[in-house]
Amino acid sequence: MAKAKKLKIIPLGGLDEIGKNLTALEYGNEIIMVDCGMAFPDDDMPGVDMVINDITYLEKNWSKIKGIFLTHGHEDHIGGLPYFLKAINVPVYGTRLTIGLVEHKLKEHNLLSSVKLVRAKYGNVINAGQNFSVEFVRTNHSIADSAALAIKTPVGTVIHMGDFKIDTTPIVGDMIDLARLGELGKEGVLAVLSDSTNVERPGYAMSERSVGEKFEQIFKGCNKRIIVATFASNVHRVQQIIDAAAKNGRKVAVSGRSMENIVEISILLGYMKVPEGVLINIDNIKKYRPNQVIITTGSQGEPMSALTRMAFSDHRKVEVTKDDLIIISATPIPGNEKSVSNVVNELFKIGAEVIYKSLAEVHVSGHACQEELKLILALTKPKFFIPVHGEHRHLVLHKELAQKVGIPEKNSFVLSNGQVLELDSKTAKIAGTVPAGKILVDGLGVGDVGNIVLRDRKHLSQDGLIIVVVTISHDSKEIVSKPDVISRGFVYVREAESLIEGVKHVAGESISDCLGKRNMDWSTLKSSMKASVAKYIYEQTKRSPMILPIIEEI
């Protein structure tokens, strides 16, 4: 008797971290993927632009992949697509706005003409190979057109909730389709993968509409220019800012490349409605001051974002003054708190008035809180539960929350990226691992920055660099000129002349000793000089800069 096949659920990103969400489902000779995101670099990744997933396993099994299904258009769910599609070209499925954002992204990477993009509507069921059919189910989130995926497989239905909340008064469209989720629960659900981001928060997430009411209150009583920083992809938030501005007779300008792109796409696709004459070009803001609103990127304190450049007086078109009101309409992503704090402090130094979440309710989360998470589990009644999208504590707390609605502890699985969960209609178990890690993107380089390069960058950033240049005669094997020392990020040469002279002396002695030996080679010469100089500098300063010995032969 042939061994029955099992469904494999393989998270390759999004667990024990915030971002780079990617989950693979495999049955027999077929694989489908849910999302393909990116993450922002940590503080210990100097110079890195973004982090994407290690797709080694998918590259080895590229012929099995039937498609990528997207839950929504946030960067942590679609940001890795161009890099993946360059390696493995498969169809991409998503709702209308999500695909619109993907089109723009692929156009930048010259991939648009070569990738099959399929727009799906809520309720559509898409067959992917022989073993998977995927239904898009309406959810609410901080971006329009977000969806949960009901994935039917030979061993049962798996629901991937994506990022979601329950918003009974959404800005655009209807509330989350709880009825359909309940129907799926009655039909029988094998497993649910659910968003863990807000599992620490009790109660329910507030409606996005409540932020719009707060904007109207602030705008109505303000006679200053207003600058609002928010996530570019939060189309509902941007719409409410525009509505509040229009209601109070203000003009609106948009700053930041990602904000400009998303506003343009949203207006084109009909997800954003701007009254005629309200939107103005950022170049013309001086004509309208102070009766204007500037919507900008930078709510996370990103170094190159528009708000950060404004705060540090480095923006070419906007100069912040004490006559401005700044609203930061976002909560810092874990790890970004210091960056946001620095920007807020700089704005205060300028004398601007700053409103952020600790001072007023100018932001609500797009992620479900505890009662919403429990409601989804109660409606779907899954046999097995896999918490996703969160740091490790979020996943553990979500597992504990699931027990409160009757899911046995043994049926909940806190996985790590790369772990393989095997399921049939009755059982589930962790069955090995596949490669899963971080690939660093730096400029045009993908994966060429690894641990050794990062270690060197950290070393340089902490202790600086000393270059020792020595010229040696090819014929006589003698030092032609005294060693020269170049310092970068270690000491200012003119203020440390005695130290630099000492380095020259030690380097010269080390080379002379080596040149006098019979079996001398250039590698030994460099190693000896480096070791001698490193020892001397540490004795003198208790610091360990990177030392680069350069030997010129003439």
N, C-alpha and C positions, 0 to 999 in steps of 0.2 A: 504493500500500500504506500502510495507517494506521500511524503511528508507535507502536511498542509502549510501553505504560505502564510506568512505573518506580515502585518503592516508595521513598518518602521517609521517612527517619528524622530527626526534628527535635527535638533536646534543647532545651528552653526553660529548664531549671534543673538544678542538680546538678553542673555541670561548672565547674572552676576555683573551686570553693567547696564548703563542707560545708552541705548543707541545700537546701531548696526544690526537691526533685526532681520533675521533670515532663518526660516525653518523649512526643512525638506521632509516630504512624506514619500515613502518608497514602498511599493508593493510589486513583487515579482520583478519584471524587467522594466518597470515604469516609475518615474519620479516626477512629482510636481513640487514647486517651491512657493512659499508664501513670503512675499516681501524680499527686498534686497537693499538694505540700508547702509548708512555710514554713521560714524561717530566723530565727534570733535576730539582733537588730541588732548591728552592730559598735560599737566605742567611739566612732567618728566620726559616730554617728547619735543624738545626744542627744534624749531624749524619745520616741523611736520604740519601739513595742511589739513589732512583728514585721515581717518582710519577706516579701512574696509575689511571685509571678511576674508579669511583663508578659504578658498574654494577648491582646495586640492582634491577632496572627495568627489565633488561634483564634476571636476575636470576629468577624473578617472572614469566617471560614469556618464559622460556627456551625452552619449547616444540614448540613454534612458529618459532624459529630461523632456517632458511634454509641454511645459510652459511655466511661466511665473505669474502668480496671481497676487495682485496688490490690494491691500486693505484701504490705503489712503495715500495722499500725496506729500506727507512730511518727509524731510530729508533723511531722518533715521529709518525710513522705510523704503525710499526710492533712490537715495543718494549714491548707492553703490552700483546701480544698474549699468551705467555706461561702461564701467570697468569690467563687469561680469559679461556684458553682451559682446565686448571686444574679444573675449575668450570663448564664449559659448553663445551662439546666436539662436535663441528660442523665442516663440511667441510670448507676448506680454499682455495680460488681461487686467483691466481695471475700469472703474467708473469714469464718467466723462471728464470731470475736472482733473482727476488723477492722471489720466492719459494725456490731457492737455499739458500738464506740468512735465510729464515724461517726454513729450514731443519736444518741448523747449530744451530740455536737458540733452536729449540725443542730438538735437540740431547743433548744439555747441561742440559736440564731440564728433560731428560728421558721420553720424550713425543712422539718422532718421530714415533715409531711403532704403536701408538694408534690413531694418527690423520690423517684424509684423506686430502691429499694435491693434488690440481689439477692445472696443468700448462695450462695456456691459451695463445693463440696467438692473435695478433691484428686481429680484425675482427670476432673473435669467439663470438658466442652468447650462453650464458649459461642460461638454464631455472632453476630457483630456486623456487620450489613450483608451484602453479597454477597461481600466480599473478605477478611474477617478471621474466623478462628476461634481462640479463646483457651483454652488448657488450663492449669489450675492444678496446679503440681507442688510437692510438699512440700519445704520447706527448713528449716533450723534458724537461729534468730537469737535475739536477747535479748528477743524477745516471741513469745508463742504464735501459732500459725496463720499464720506467714509463708510466702510462696510465691514460686516463680519462675513466669514466664509463658512458655509455648511458643505463639508466635503464628504461625499458618499463613497465608501470603499467596499470591497467584498466582505470585510469583517465588521462593518458598521459605520455610523456617521461620526465624523470628527468636526467639531465647531471651533474655528479659530476666531476669536473676538476682535483681533486687531487692537487698536487704541479706541476706547469708547467711554461715554458717559450716558446717563439717562437725562435728557433735557426735554421737559414737557412743553417748553415754549421756545423752540429753536428759532434763530433769526431767519433761516431759509429752509424750506422743505418741512417734512413731517418729523415727528419724534421717532426714536428708535422703534423698530418693528418687534415689540415684545410679543405680539400675537403669534408671529411666525416662529420666534424662538420657542414659545410655548408649544406650538404644534410639533416642532421638531422633537421637543422633550417627550411628548406623548407617543410619537413614532418610535422613540428610542435613540438615545445618544450614547455612543461608545465612550467618547472623550471630549473634554473641553479644554482649550488653551486660552487663558484669560489674563488680561492686562493687570499687572501688580503694582503699577507706579504709585497709586494713592492708597494702598492698602492700610497705611498707618493712620489715615484720616477717618474719623467716625462720621456717621450720617450720610448725607447726600451732597454731591457737588452742586453748587449754585448754578442757576441758568445763566447762559451767556447774555441774555437780555438784561440782567441786573446791572451789567457793566455799562451798557448803553445809557441806562437811566442815570448812572453816576457821572458819565461824560457830560450829559446834558446839564446836570446841576453845576458842574465845574465850569463849563463853557459859558453858561448863562451869566454868571456873576463875575466873569474875568475880563479885564480890559487890556491884558497883555497878549503878546504873541504866544501861541501854545505849540510846543513840540512834544509829540507823543511817540514813544519808542515801544514797539511791540514785535511779535514774531511776524515775519513777512507772510508766512503761509496761513495765518489766522484771518482768513477772508471775512468771516463774520465780524471780527473785532474791527478790522479796517472799515467795513461797511458802516458800523455803528459810529465810528469816529467821523466819517464823512457825513452821515445823517445829522449828528449833533452839530457839526460845523455849519452845514447848510441851514439848519433850523435857526442858528444864531447869526446868520448873515456873514459867515466867514468863508474865505477862500482856502483851498487845500492844495498843498504841494507835497510831492513824494520824494524822499531821499533814500539812497541805498540801492544798489544794483538788483538785489533779490526782490526788494519791495517793488521797484519799478516793473520788473518782469511779471511778478504775480498779479499786480493790479492790472497790468495790460492784458494778461491772459484771462483773468476773471471777468473783466468788462467785455472782452471779445466773446466769451462763452456764455455771458448772461448771468454769471454768479454774483456780479456786483453791479449796482445801479447808481450812477453818479448824476445828480441834477445838472442840467446844462449850465455852464459858466462857473461851476464851483471848483473844478480841477484846473490848476494853473501850473505852468512850467517852473521848476525850481530856480531857473535863471532869472525869473521875473519877480522874485519875492520882495525885492527892495521897493517895488512899486506899490505894494499892498500893506506894508508894515504899518501898524501892528495887527491889523485885522486879518489874521491868517492862521492856519494850522499846518504844521509840517509833520507828516507821518514818516517815521524813519526806522531803520534797522538799528540794532545795537542794544537790545534789551538785556543781553547776556554779557555785556562788557567786552565783546570780541574786539581784539586789538585794532583791526582794520575797518570796523563797522563805522557807519555814519555818525552815530551818537558819540562814540568814543573820540572820533576825530573832532567833533564839535566841542566836546568837553576839554580837549587839550589844544584848542585853537588851531587845529590843523585841517579844518574843512574848507574847501575852496569857495564854497557858495554860502555857507551859513556861519555867522559869527554870533555865538551866544553872549548875551549881556544880562545885566541885573533886571532888565525889563522883560525877561522871558519866564514862562512857566513850563517846566519840563515834567511830563508824566511818563513814568516807566510802568507800562502795562504788561507785566510779566513777573513770574516768580523765577529766581535764579535756579537753573539746573544744578543738581549736586556737583560741586567742584568749581562752579562759576561765581560763588558768593563773593570772593575777594575781588575779582575783576569788576563785578557790578558795584561793589562798595567803593572801589577806586574812582570809578566814573562819577558816582554820586558825590563823592568828596570834592572832585575837581569842579563839578557844577556848582556846588555850594561856595567854593573859593571864588568863582566868578561873581557870585552874588545872586544867581538865578534861584527862583523858587522851585523846589523839586517835590513832586508827589510820587511816592512809590507805595508798595502794598502795605507796608507797616503803618502808613499814615492814612490810607483811604482804600476802599474796595475798588481798585481800578483794574483788577484782574481776577478771573475765576479759572479754575483748572478745567482742562478738557478730558480729564481722566476720572473714572468712577471711584467713589469712596466706598466705605465698607458695606453700607446697606444696599448700594447698587450692585456690588460684586456678589453679595448674598442672593439678591433677587435673580440675577442671571443664572446662578447655579441652581436655585430652587425651580426656575422655569424649565431649564434644559435637563435637569436630573441626570447628569452623566454618570456612567459606571466608573470612569477614571478621570482624574483631574491633573492637569499640568499647569502650574502658575508660570507665566512668562513675563517678559518686559519689566525687568527690575533688578536692583542689586540683591545680593544673597539674602539680606534680612527681609526684603519685601517678599521674596519667594517663600521663605519659611513662614512668615506671618500669614500669607495668603493660604498656604496649606492648612494652617491652624484655623483660619476663618472658614474654610470649606468643611471642616469637621463639625462646625456649629450648625450647618444645614444638612448634616447627615451623611457626608461622604467619608467613609472609613479612612483612617490614617494610612492603612496599607494600600489604598487605592489612589493616593495622591503621590506624585513624584516631583521632588525638587531636583531638577536636572542641572547639569553644567553644559556649556557649549561643547559639542562634540559627542556627548553621550547618546547612545542609541536606545530608544525605548521600543521594545517589540510588543505588539498587541495582537491577540486574536479576539474573537467575540466574547471570551470569558476571562482571559488572563492578560496580565501585562507585567513585563519585567525589563530591567536594564540589562542590555546584552552587548557589552563592549563599547568601544569608542571609535571615532574617526577623527582625522586631523581637523582642528578648529583653532584658529588664533587670529592675530592681528596683522594685517598688511598695511604698511604705512605709505601714504601718498605724499610726496614732496615735489611740488612743481609738476614736471612731466614724468618724473620717476615714480614707478609703482613697484614697491617691494624691494627697491635697491637700498633703502635705509633700514638696517637691521639693528640688533642689539649692540654690535661692536661700534657702529657709526654713532648710535645714540649715546653710548658710553663716552666716546670721544667728545661729542658735543657737550655733554654734561661736564666733562673734565675741563674743557676749554672755558665753559661758562663760569665754572667755580674757581679755577686757579690760573687761567690764562695760558699763554704760550711763550716759550723761549726758543729762538732759532739761533744756533751757533754755526757760523760759516767759517770754514778753514780751507786755505789753498795749499796744495802740496805739489812739489815738483815730481814729475813722472820719472825723471832720470836719477836725481840724487836722493829721492825719497825723503826730502827735508821740507819743513814748513817754509813756504815762500813768504807769506804775510801772517802777521799776528791774527789770532781768531777774532772774528767780528760777532757781536751779539745784538740780536733784534728782539725786543720785548713787545708783546701785545696782550693787554689785559692782565699783566702780572705786576710790573712796576713801571713808573714813569722814569725812563732812562736818565734824564737830566737831574732827577732828584735822588737817584740811587747809584751815583757814579762809582762809589767804592765797591758796592755789591757787584756791579757789572764788570769792573776791573778784576774782581776776584774770580768771577765766572770765566773770564778770558784766560786768566792765569792757570786755573785748574784744567780747563780744556786743553790748553797748550801743553801742560805737563803730561796729561793723559796720552795725548797723541805722540809726544816725543818718546814716551816709554814704549808705546806699541811699535813705533817705527824702528826702534832699536832691536826688535825681536825678529828672529829669522822667518818664522811662519806667519807673518802678518798678512791679513787680507782686509778688504774694505769693510766687511760685515763686522769683524772683530774690532776694528778701529772705531766704527760708529757706536757699537755697544759699549765699549770702554769709555768713550767720551761722554755718552749719555748717562751712564751710571755714575761717573765721577762728578759731573755737573749737578745731577739730581741730588746726590749726597750732600754736596757743598751748599746748595740752595736750601735744602731742608734744615741743615744745621744752622744756617744763618737766619732763616725766616719762619721755619716750621710750616712751610707751604710746599706743595708739589705740583708745579705747573707742568704742562705737557712740554717735552723737550724734543726738538727736531734737529739732529745734527746733519749738516750738509757739508760734504767734502768735494771740493773742486780740484781736479787734477790738470796741471798744465805742463 
